[in-house]
Amino acid sequence: MVIALIILGVSFFYSSRLINELSKEERKKVRLWAEAIESKASTVNKTAKLFIELSQVEKQKIQLWAKAMETLISSSELRSNDNELALDIIKENTTIPLILTNNQEEITSSRNIEGLIDLTGLNEKEKEEATQKNKATLDSLLVQWKQNGNKIHVSNDYEQDINLYYKDSRILEELRRTFNNIQNSFVSDIISMAASTPVIYLRGDSVVAFNMVDSAIIADTLLLAQKLESMSSDNEPIIVDLGYDDLNYIYFSDSDILNQLKYYSFIQISVMFLFVLIGYWLFSIFRRSEQNKVWVGMAKETAHQLGTPLSSLMGWMEVLRMKEVDEEVIKEMEKDVDRLNMITDRFSKIGAKPSLESTEIIASLEKFVEYFKTRVPRKVKIELFNESDTKVFSPLNEPLFHWVIENLAKNGIDAMEGKGKITIRVFEENSRAVVEVSDTGKGIPSNKRNEVFQPGFTSKARGWGLGLSLSKRIVKEYHNGKIFVKWSEPDKGTTFRIELKQ
């Protein structure tokens, strides 16, 4: 056991050390991943800011173009250089799509509109058809742009107000698509880089992407909130600012490998401790087996040694009969010889599977009590009670069962110091035959009740302490029953209970 505990301690120390190193490496990887994500998030944030600045610049261009329009139509007395400047500004707009309408929202002009048919070189009929198609295209675009709200009102002194509708330029739209691709790529990179790390990418209250998290948790609002709280306790979430006040959050926690490493030491020590317990249990089985062999050998040797003097005694009894000795004396001697034969038979049965026969317990015990009463001190009273309404039967081997009752009775007599009462009660309970043997002796201390059936336990100055141990073996292994101390109090007595199959 000591060597096993030393091996266990050394193994636990080195495995714990290794696990701590692995845990540090795993956490380092997670931290590097988080730093890489923060770096990429910073790049995306800069791109978003640049895109916002470009949008604002383009909007300023539209406003400047509208101001130029307002300047051209506001007064006929404008200076010629102002008109030239306004015309130059309008001509510079070669990218931003525009549609101009009058007060009645009728289209008066347009610029940089893709999809319009060029009228140059067309005949009258073709021009008319192309004009109709261009008008339908412009009307459709005007409806869309009105919904988007991109409108600038241009007023003048002659109540000829102009409404200017516009949309982002082709270049800006391409930049927006590129930026969206960058965002999507950023989210994909988070998931691909996460590997075995549980990740939830959150935009507002919506989950954009997740990794190594059960989809059932994502679908359940309550479970998702609990998961996010748990992840926050493990690691501070990464905040990603994508512009437009668009704050996204990346929640992540320790990987399953790291979580398993945390408990590996406990699992290892539990397994090794279990291994030690199993080894000790097997050792106990081998030890008990060896003890059983010793008991069986001792019992058979005792039976063998008793056989020779018993044969001689029976011969001497015949000699006494030939000499016409008092027959009553010879009969008493025969009873004792028969008793010795029965004891020899008992010892010879130890170690072998005895045959069991259905036996009426009361009738069997009456024969035992009748003989035993004449062999106990006169101040000891033995009583047998049948507390069942019917006869109680059980499969028994009578010699061995009588041995059990005799051991219990003798222990009771020793505990009473040759003065008191032995009570044997027989009854049925829960479809089992029950035999209780009570004495009025000094009782068994509560801390010794579990030890009375162990080999070698005895409270007497002499004896080997095998009586109750053999009794338990006979009841449990040979009769498939139970025997235990039901009740015991100091200076009041003890009750042993035997439960047998019916």
Phi and psi in degrees as a GROMACS rama.xvg file:
@    title "Ramachandran Plot"
@    xaxis  label "Phi"
@    yaxis  label "Psi"
@TYPE xy
-62.6099  -45.6786  VAL-2
-62.0268  -41.6004  ILE-3
-62.2137  -40.9628  ALA-4
-67.9988  -35.9773  LEU-5
-64.1851  -46.4983  ILE-6
-59.9975  -41.6653  ILE-7
-61.5055  -44.6177  LEU-8
-65.1895  -45.4715  GLY-9
-63.2635  -44.8499  VAL-10
-62.151  -42.2355  SER-11
-64.775  -39.9531  PHE-12
-62.0451  -49.7449  PHE-13
-69.2369  -38.6025  TYR-14
-67.1877  -38.0163  SER-15
-63.8322  -41.1189  SER-16
-62.4317  -44.9797  ARG-17
-63.6603  -41.791  LEU-18
-64.9516  -39.3907  ILE-19
-61.9477  -41.4907  ASN-20
-63.792  -44.0509  GLU-21
-63.6462  -38.8076  LEU-22
-63.1214  -41.5895  SER-23
-62.6347  -42.6625  LYS-24
-62.9029  -42.0245  GLU-25
-64.3493  -43.7062  GLU-26
-66.1261  -34.9391  ARG-27
-63.0981  -41.4865  LYS-28
-62.137  -43.8518  LYS-29
-63.2062  -40.7844  VAL-30
-65.9557  -41.8831  ARG-31
-61.9199  -40.0392  LEU-32
-61.5881  -44.0253  TRP-33
-63.7261  -41.5415  ALA-34
-64.9985  -38.5301  GLU-35
-64.4693  -40.8472  ALA-36
-63.9815  -42.1485  ILE-37
-62.3696  -39.0412  GLU-38
-64.5335  -45.5581  SER-39
-66.0029  -36.7281  LYS-40
-63.4489  -37.5461  ALA-41
-63.5975  -39.7929  SER-42
-64.3337  -43.831  THR-43
-62.9352  -38.3188  VAL-44
-64.0296  -42.7406  ASN-45
-63.2637  -39.7191  LYS-46
-62.6151  -40.826  THR-47
-63.8915  -42.0868  ALA-48
-64.3615  -41.844  LYS-49
-61.7234  -40.5568  LEU-50
-65.0449  -39.0404  PHE-51
-63.8022  -42.4622  ILE-52
-62.4071  -40.8438  GLU-53
-63.1602  -40.6249  LEU-54
-62.7251  -41.2628  SER-55
-67.0444  -39.4173  GLN-56
-61.4492  -42.7574  VAL-57
-66.0518  -37.0989  GLU-58
-66.8197  -38.1657  LYS-59
-62.8071  -36.4617  GLN-60
-61.5778  -43.2106  LYS-61
-61.5046  -44.0298  ILE-62
-64.1059  -38.9054  GLN-63
-66.1254  -39.6683  LEU-64
-63.785  -40.9272  TRP-65
-64.1675  -38.6934  ALA-66
-64.325  -38.3197  LYS-67
-63.4643  -41.6909  ALA-68
-60.2485  -44.7805  MET-69
-62.7392  -35.7663  GLU-70
-67.5315  -39.7702  THR-71
-66.64  -36.1623  LEU-72
-101.382  -1.66597  ILE-73
-76.4901  -36.8279  SER-74
-154.055  141.646  SER-75
-82.4601  -9.15027  SER-76
-99.1581  15.8167  GLU-77
-65.9944  152.138  LEU-78
-70.2389  148.502  ARG-79
-63.6862  -35.4719  SER-80
-68.245  -31.4795  ASN-81
-65.0768  -43.309  ASP-82
-62.2836  -41.9785  ASN-83
-63.6425  -39.7651  GLU-84
-63.7427  -42.1042  LEU-85
-64.54  -42.1705  ALA-86
-63.5169  -38.3878  LEU-87
-63.3772  -40.4968  ASP-88
-63.8137  -43.032  ILE-89
-64.7518  -41.6313  ILE-90
-66.9241  -27.8222  LYS-91
-67.2325  -22.1565  GLU-92
-77.1337  98.6512  ASN-93
-116.736  6.06746  THR-94
-125.317  -32.2189  THR-95
-85.9186  120.518  ILE-96
-69.6132  132.803  PRO-97
-133.127  148.579  LEU-98
-135.63  127.754  ILE-99
-106.66  138.964  LEU-100
-130.394  159.361  THR-101
-90.6824  -167.852  ASN-102
-61.4584  -28.4087  ASN-103
-89.6362  13.0146  GLN-104
60.2891  29.132  GLU-105
-91.1739  136.348  GLU-106
-69.9487  124.626  ILE-107
-108.425  -25.3904  THR-108
-163.578  164.337  SER-109
-153.352  162.283  SER-110
-152.505  141.575  ARG-111
58.515  37.7791  ASN-112
-96.0617  120.572  ILE-113
-78.9655  146.716  GLU-114
95.7022  -5.73568  GLY-115
-80.2072  145.377  LEU-116
-86.0564  131.168  ILE-117
-75.1767  128.004  ASP-118
-85.9414  -6.7972  LEU-119
-65.0915  131.043  THR-120
81.6022  6.09372  GLY-121
-94.9711  149.794  LEU-122
-78.7034  -179.709  ASN-123
-62.703  -44.1772  GLU-124
-66.2726  -44.1214  LYS-125
-64.952  -37.6025  GLU-126
-62.7387  -41.3048  LYS-127
-63.4435  -43.632  GLU-128
-66.3315  -42.6032  GLU-129
-65.4562  -37.8987  ALA-130
-62.6092  -42.6254  THR-131
-62.1914  -42.9959  GLN-132
-65.0845  -41.2298  LYS-133
-64.269  -38.6655  ASN-134
-63.7814  -41.112  LYS-135
-63.8385  -39.489  ALA-136
-64.5609  -44.8903  THR-137
-65.7028  -40.7438  LEU-138
-61.1428  -42.0461  ASP-139
-64.3675  -44.2956  SER-140
-64.5232  -38.818  LEU-141
-61.2792  -41.2872  LEU-142
-60.6301  -44.3934  VAL-143
-64.3837  -44.3278  GLN-144
-70.2615  -31.8939  TRP-145
-62.9028  -39.5198  LYS-146
-65.651  -33.2578  GLN-147
-75.7679  -19.476  ASN-148
80.891  14.09  GLY-149
-84.6682  90.9087  ASN-150
-143.378  139.389  LYS-151
-127.985  129.74  ILE-152
-92.9742  126.584  HIS-153
-112.469  118.533  VAL-154
-108.097  160.924  SER-155
-145.247  178.279  ASN-156
-79.7147  -8.04422  ASP-157
-111.192  24.2016  TYR-158
54.6317  33.2706  GLU-159
-111.728  63.4466  GLN-160
-65.2031  148.943  ASP-161
-125.158  134.191  ILE-162
-102.181  127.871  ASN-163
-108.904  113.96  LEU-164
-106.31  141.986  TYR-165
-149.657  168.121  TYR-166
-139.618  168.423  LYS-167
-61.282  149.642  ASP-168
-70.0585  163.922  SER-169
-58.8317  -39.2499  ARG-170
-63.4266  -43.4615  ILE-171
-66.3023  -38.2804  LEU-172
-64.6253  -40.1937  GLU-173
-64.154  -38.201  GLU-174
-64.0836  -38.3755  LEU-175
-64.9952  -42.3277  ARG-176
-62.9195  -41.2515  ARG-177
-62.5825  -41.4079  THR-178
-65.2729  -40.0475  PHE-179
-62.5551  -39.0584  ASN-180
-63.7499  -38.5599  ASN-181
-62.6759  -42.9053  ILE-182
-61.1834  -48.2145  GLN-183
-62.2306  -40.0489  ASN-184
-65.0977  -37.0025  SER-185
-61.8231  -45.433  PHE-186
-64.5182  -41.7547  VAL-187
-63.6889  -38.9986  SER-188
-63.4163  -38.1435  ASP-189
-58.5078  -47.4146  ILE-190
-68.0812  -43.5427  ILE-191
-69.1934  -36.0767  SER-192
-75.3928  -23.5999  MET-193
-65.1893  -32.6987  ALA-194
55.9208  -108.605  ALA-195
-95.6365  8.77549  SER-196
-88.4248  127.443  THR-197
-67.104  126.595  PRO-198
-136.451  141.189  VAL-199
-131.061  120.965  ILE-200
-98.7766  118.906  TYR-201
-116.546  130.23  LEU-202
-119.407  107.794  ARG-203
67.5246  -122.743  GLY-204
-103.783  5.04129  ASP-205
-103.094  139.392  SER-206
-86.2943  116.396  VAL-207
-81.642  -42.574  VAL-208
-157.301  159.744  ALA-209
-153.375  159.765  PHE-210
-144.439  136.31  ASN-211
57.2961  34.7017  MET-212
-130.121  136.732  VAL-213
-61.6492  131.439  ASP-214
-63.536  -26.0902  SER-215
-64.3112  -34.5381  ALA-216
-68.2247  -41.2264  ILE-217
-63.1059  -35.5625  ILE-218
-76.2679  -23.6901  ALA-219
-98.9944  120.211  ASP-220
-61.0714  -43.9228  THR-221
-66.3315  -45.9835  LEU-222
-64.106  -37.3954  LEU-223
-63.8561  -43.8408  LEU-224
-61.6475  -41.7703  ALA-225
-64.4365  -39.9639  GLN-226
-65.9069  -41.8954  LYS-227
-65.0745  -38.5823  LEU-228
-65.0736  -40.5368  GLU-229
-64.8309  -42.5244  SER-230
-64.7293  -38.4326  MET-231
-63.1707  -35.417  SER-232
-69.7653  -29.6113  SER-233
-76.6247  -48.2945  ASP-234
-145.377  143.647  ASN-235
-66.535  129.058  GLU-236
-63.7505  148.742  PRO-237
-88.7309  127.363  ILE-238
-94.3993  128.518  ILE-239
-117.268  114.098  VAL-240
-97.0704  110.342  ASP-241
-101.826  17.1491  LEU-242
83.6806  174.17  GLY-243
54.6033  29.9918  TYR-244
56.9743  30.6898  ASP-245
-96.6225  91.0052  ASP-246
-94.8062  121.488  LEU-247
-110.28  157.189  ASN-248
-130.038  136.375  TYR-249
-112.396  111.216  ILE-250
-97.8493  135.676  TYR-251
-147.082  154.832  PHE-252
-136.102  177.566  SER-253
-63.525  146.48  ASP-254
-70.2143  162.894  SER-255
-60.7454  -35.0369  ASP-256
-61.8723  -43.8318  ILE-257
-66.2589  -40.8635  LEU-258
-63.8544  -38.1916  ASN-259
-67.6038  -36.7432  GLN-260
-63.099  -31.8396  LEU-261
-61.4168  -37.8257  LYS-262
-97.9038  -1.49041  TYR-263
-63.4091  -40.2936  TYR-264
-60.1951  -42.9709  SER-265
-66.7806  -39.7589  PHE-266
-64.0888  -42.8153  ILE-267
-62.0599  -47.4643  GLN-268
-67.6857  -31.8445  ILE-269
-66.3467  -44.2008  SER-270
-63.8306  -44.2873  VAL-271
-67.6131  -38.041  MET-272
-64.5088  -39.7246  PHE-273
-62.7313  -39.9061  LEU-274
-60.1724  -42.9725  PHE-275
-62.8575  -42.6744  VAL-276
-63.425  -42.2398  LEU-277
-63.7058  -41.1039  ILE-278
-61.4677  -42.3586  GLY-279
-66.1171  -38.7143  TYR-280
-63.3237  -44.2316  TRP-281
-63.7799  -40.1234  LEU-282
-60.6607  -41.1705  PHE-283
-64.0497  -38.8489  SER-284
-63.3313  -45.2351  ILE-285
-63.4832  -38.1497  PHE-286
-65.9149  -44.4048  ARG-287
-64.392  -37.4072  ARG-288
-62.7157  -40.3232  SER-289
-66.3005  -40.4658  GLU-290
-61.649  -41.9209  GLN-291
-61.0472  -41.4572  ASN-292
-62.5357  -39.3106  LYS-293
-63.2219  -45.4574  VAL-294
-62.0951  -45.6523  TRP-295
-61.9531  -44.2482  VAL-296
-62.592  -42.0336  GLY-297
-63.8489  -42.4838  MET-298
-64.136  -44.0647  ALA-299
-68.2207  -37.4004  LYS-300
-65.7517  -38.7227  GLU-301
-61.8613  -45.1927  THR-302
-60.5908  -39.9529  ALA-303
-65.8391  -43.0402  HIS-304
-67.9133  -32.2834  GLN-305
-72.9836  -26.0899  LEU-306
-59.4913  -42.8433  GLY-307
-66.14  -53.1467  THR-308
-64.4361  -28.6667  PRO-309
-64.8425  -41.8987  LEU-310
-61.7736  -41.0033  SER-311
-65.3512  -41.8308  SER-312
-60.7484  -42.868  LEU-313
-63.3459  -36.2397  MET-314
-65.9725  -43.0111  GLY-315
-64.818  -31.9898  TRP-316
-63.6475  -39.0558  MET-317
-66.2386  -36.7355  GLU-318
-62.3963  -42.4678  VAL-319
-63.5289  -38.0498  LEU-320
-64.5508  -39.1589  ARG-321
-65.4071  -29.9999  MET-322
-87.2481  6.25381  LYS-323
58.4338  46.203  GLU-324
-74.3103  155.497  VAL-325
-49.9318  124.764  ASP-326
-63.4412  -32.6552  GLU-327
-63.179  -39.3674  GLU-328
-63.6698  -43.411  VAL-329
-63.5991  -38.3594  ILE-330
-63.9885  -40.8771  LYS-331
-64.7192  -38.811  GLU-332
-64.0784  -36.8431  MET-333
-62.8185  -38.9376  GLU-334
-60.8165  -44.0987  LYS-335
-67.8264  -38.0501  ASP-336
-64.7563  -42.3235  VAL-337
-60.09  -39.3513  ASP-338
-63.1031  -43.4694  ARG-339
-64.1456  -37.2038  LEU-340
-61.5129  -40.9031  ASN-341
-65.5624  -40.034  MET-342
-64.0394  -41.6469  ILE-343
-60.7419  -40.9511  THR-344
-63.7332  -38.8348  ASP-345
-60.0495  -51.2149  ARG-346
-62.7129  -34.8094  PHE-347
-69.582  -23.4757  SER-348
-82.8193  -15.0649  LYS-349
-64.2117  129.281  ILE-350
96.0814  -13.5659  GLY-351
-114.224  153.414  ALA-352
-77.2862  110.758  LYS-353
-76.2109  156.81  PRO-354
-84.1856  138.898  SER-355
-112.528  138.925  LEU-356
-128.24  143.694  GLU-357
-63.4061  120.045  SER-358
-130.28  139.688  THR-359
-76.7736  117.413  GLU-360
-64.741  -44.0438  ILE-361
-60.9837  -48.0925  ILE-362
-60.9537  -38.654  ALA-363
-67.1866  -42.9662  SER-364
-72.069  -27.0417  LEU-365
-61.5769  -40.3032  GLU-366
-64.3141  -40.9678  LYS-367
-64.1866  -47.0412  PHE-368
-64.0945  -39.0429  VAL-369
-59.4361  -43.1688  GLU-370
-73.9673  -41.8742  TYR-371
-69.3777  -30.5009  PHE-372
-59.066  -35.2608  LYS-373
-79.4145  -4.94145  THR-374
-114.561  11.8233  ARG-375
-115.528  162.219  VAL-376
-56.4853  149.565  PRO-377
-66.2003  -22.9946  ARG-378
-86.646  2.94558  LYS-379
-102.304  126.722  VAL-380
-107.212  131.56  LYS-381
-115.535  126.201  ILE-382
-125.415  141.688  GLU-383
-123.652  127.036  LEU-384
-126.077  135.033  PHE-385
-101.207  105.863  ASN-386
-97.0836  14.0827  GLU-387
-107.087  149.602  SER-388
-72.1275  -20.6759  ASP-389
-125.414  172.463  THR-390
-69.4663  139.772  LYS-391
-104.461  120.894  VAL-392
-112.359  151.895  PHE-393
-159.907  146.722  SER-394
-66.9822  117.517  PRO-395
-133.556  154.818  LEU-396
-107.715  104.192  ASN-397
-55.9811  -48.873  GLU-398
-56.5249  -43.9008  PRO-399
-70.7946  -38.601  LEU-400
-66.418  -40.9351  PHE-401
-61.9166  -33.7015  HIS-402
-62.982  -40.6945  TRP-403
-61.6369  -49.1403  VAL-404
-62.5137  -39.1161  ILE-405
-63.8726  -42.5078  GLU-406
-61.6976  -43.9584  ASN-407
-64.4755  -42.2823  LEU-408
-66.4908  -43.1763  ALA-409
-64.666  -39.8832  LYS-410
-62.3427  -39.3672  ASN-411
-64.078  -41.9714  GLY-412
-64.0047  -41.8229  ILE-413
-63.1233  -39.6053  ASP-414
-67.8361  -28.6363  ALA-415
-87.0457  -5.3643  MET-416
56.9422  41.9033  GLU-417
78.9051  15.4032  GLY-418
-149.585  117.401  LYS-419
155.144  -153.829  GLY-420
-137.95  134.154  LYS-421
-106.314  124.886  ILE-422
-118.186  126.843  THR-423
-114.12  120.403  ILE-424
-116.69  135.999  ARG-425
-123.411  131.145  VAL-426
-160.709  176.324  PHE-427
-109.813  143.657  GLU-428
-155.518  123.867  GLU-429
52.4809  46.1867  ASN-430
61.3551  28.4631  SER-431
-130.943  148.125  ARG-432
-84.3051  131.661  ALA-433
-122.483  132.651  VAL-434
-125.002  123.524  VAL-435
-117.385  129.405  GLU-436
-115.217  116.41  VAL-437
-116.587  148.033  SER-438
-131.952  170.23  ASP-439
-112.77  37.5726  THR-440
-84.5468  -159.026  GLY-441
-82.6682  -3.21048  LYS-442
80.3888  175.014  GLY-443
-118.235  128.231  ILE-444
-56.7128  144.6  PRO-445
-60.2989  -31.6724  SER-446
-80.1149  -1.70873  ASN-447
-112.078  -3.7357  LYS-448
-65.1538  -31.3732  ARG-449
-81.8766  -6.84137  ASN-450
-103.002  -11.0465  GLU-451
-64.0159  -25.3463  VAL-452
-94.3005  3.47313  PHE-453
-82.5882  142.866  GLN-454
-59.1987  135.234  PRO-455
90.8714  -9.70573  GLY-456
-78.8797  126.937  PHE-457
-156.592  147.379  THR-458
-104.029  3.26585  SER-459
-97.0023  157.806  LYS-460
-70.0908  -26.5548  ALA-461
-125.836  164.082  ARG-462
111.839  156.861  GLY-463
-95.6567  -10.6711  TRP-464
71.0992  33.8234  GLY-465
-106.569  -10.8369  LEU-466
-59.5091  -54.6455  GLY-467
-70.3197  -32.2411  LEU-468
-63.7147  -44.9647  SER-469
-66.8045  -35.4541  LEU-470
-61.7458  -43.8894  SER-471
-63.7504  -39.3113  LYS-472
-63.1906  -43.6172  ARG-473
-62.9556  -45.3229  ILE-474
-70.4913  -46.997  VAL-475
-76.8508  -48.8577  LYS-476
-87.4635  -35.1414  GLU-477
-93.2097  -29.2849  TYR-478
-114.469  2.42721  HIS-479
53.3642  38.5899  ASN-480
-115.619  -165.842  GLY-481
-133.181  145.796  LYS-482
-138.425  134.101  ILE-483
-160.177  167.844  PHE-484
-83.2546  112.654  VAL-485
-79.9421  -40.8384  LYS-486
-154.978  144.643  TRP-487
-162.186  135.245  SER-488
-136.491  141.74  GLU-489
-57.4929  131.178  PRO-490
64.3998  12.506  ASP-491
-119.621  -30.4835  LYS-492
133.329  -177.119  GLY-493
-141.85  146.609  THR-494
-125.605  120.99  THR-495
-97.0971  139.406  PHE-496
-118.431  132.198  ARG-497
-117.702  128.123  ILE-498
-116.054  127.517  GLU-499
-127.274  155.621  LEU-500
-72.0677  151.406  LYS-501
